[in-house]
Amino acid sequence: MIGASLLTIVVLLAWATVCGVDLVSFPQAMLSRPLVAGTVAGWIAGDLEAGLRVGVLLELFALDVLPVGAVRYPDYGAASVGAAVASAGAPWELSIGVSAGIGLLLGAFGGWSLQVLRRLNTHAVERAGGELGRGGFATIRRLHLSAIARDLVRSLVLGGVALTVAWLVVRYLRLDRETATALTLAAVGAGVASAIGGAVRGAGTNSPRVRWLAAGGVAGLATAAAAWSFR
Amino acid sequence: MNHRMRALARLLAVQGSWNYERMQGVGLGFAAAPLLEPLATDDPARHAAAVVRSAEFFNANPYLASVALGATVRAEYDGVPPEQVGRLRTALCGPLGAIGDALFWAGVLPTLLGAAITAIALGARWWPVMAFLLVFNALRLGTMRWGLAIGLANGMRVGAAIGASPLPRLATRAGIAAAFAVGAAIPLAGAWLAHPFGWRGTAGAAGIAMAGLALSHWFGAQLTAPRFGLLALGATLLIRWVTA
């Protein structure tokens, strides 16, 4: 990030904006999932490995809540871009803990900005209530396109904030090796706990899903033990 | 581009103007415009009234909103009384929301994410991310197209058509697949990220995960994932600062 070219920064900002708009407005193609947003941001920043690791870690947190209807959820799109950029170029073992912190903070900020956007959209629709009642497609088009434009601005601002925070962290934050390692392990543990918590809540109680979740967990543990014992 | 394709393209932004008053209503009205265009030349008065109704309150899973769009537009062309069109629109919110959320948000999405994370943890690099995007979007675009077609074909009888379709069964099965895929992905992802730190590091991460689950059980929904993550990172920094 420190030595990134202007073109790289512009592309990262554009990608963060696309991820922000994708979450709700257009096209909801799951570009905003941390796994996608983080991996692509890492690739743009020249460190695919860091992007993948940050993406998987933040995805564990994101699995906790599903983006259903009016539910309040974090916006991890631009947050994952900032987090991946903060890790790019550094040994991931020492950087993804801090990156997870950046991603979680920015994700919560993004979620709050989404509530503000929805309130602004509500005011716009309330003001246009009379016009909507009289008919005419022009009012619908104006309301809809202006709301998407608002989300575009929100996402651009979020992307700018995410990249600025990433730059500040890379530029000024200095941690010793032990602290950086401890933060990475804390983030991994918290991510695993969040994903398990979300999966258990999603499965409910006394259902086949709980049994399949447990079966998956056993299969995952066995595969992990087998895979890493041969490395 | 024909009317259906234009409507489908606009449905990709059905939540673009999501608000607390009409929720997806304005977005659905925006998507309905191409389908209602022929009515404007045939009967301008009916067209104007249909446009007003098209933007009224609506909320469902965005990928199944196409079913409601097709059914209400067909009802407008069939000359169904306005209050019945309104009732159809309202009645579809619940089932399309429940089935769509169960199928996509609690089924397809976590299944594919779990599979992608598993593949990455086992040594694949970027391609599972690409595969996730391709498969998810192929499924949701196919569902949207099918939904619009079944809505336009059945109009007021769309509820029975959905009930007879494989959608409700698929939603149940997708939830089971999601549970297994996520269950398998979590330990693999944790091991992939913690393995370089050896057994002590992995045990430390597992200990934090156990503490997180205990706290989550204690505090319930109050302790969201971001809150717990930030709490864990803050506590780690504090412990390092005190013990340094």
Interface residues (C-beta under 8 A of the other chain):
Chain A: V24 S25 F26 P27 Q28 A29 M30 L31 R33 L35 V36 T39 V40 W43 L48 L52 R53 G55 V56 L57 E59 L60 F61 A62 L63 D64 V65 L66 P67 V68 G69 A70 P74 E93 I96 G97 A100 G101 L104 L105 G107 A108 R118 R119 N121 T122 A124 V125 E126 L132 G133 R134 G135 G136 F137 I140 R141 L143 H144 L145 S146 A147 I148 D151 E178 T179 T181 A182 L183 T184 L185 A186 A187 V188 G189 A190 G191 V192 A193 S194 A195 I196 G197 G198 A199 G202 A203 P208 R209 V210 W212 L213 A214 A215 G216 G217 V218 A219 G220 L221 T223 A224 A227 W228 R231
Chain B: L12 A13 Q15 G16 S17 W18 N19 Y20 E21 R22 M23 V26 G27 G29 F30 A33 A48 A49 V51 V52 S54 A55 N59 P62 Y63 G97 D101 W105 A106 L109 P110 L113 G114 A116 I117 T118 I120 A121 L122 R125 W126 V129 F132 L133 F136 N137 G175 I176 A177 A178 A179 F180 A181 V182 G183 A184 A185 I186 P187 L188 A189 G190 A191 W192 L193 A194 H195 P196 F197 G201 G204 A205 A206 G207 I208 A209 M210 A211 G212 L213 S216 T224 A225 P226 F228 G229 L230 L231 A232 L233 A235 T236 L237 I239 R240
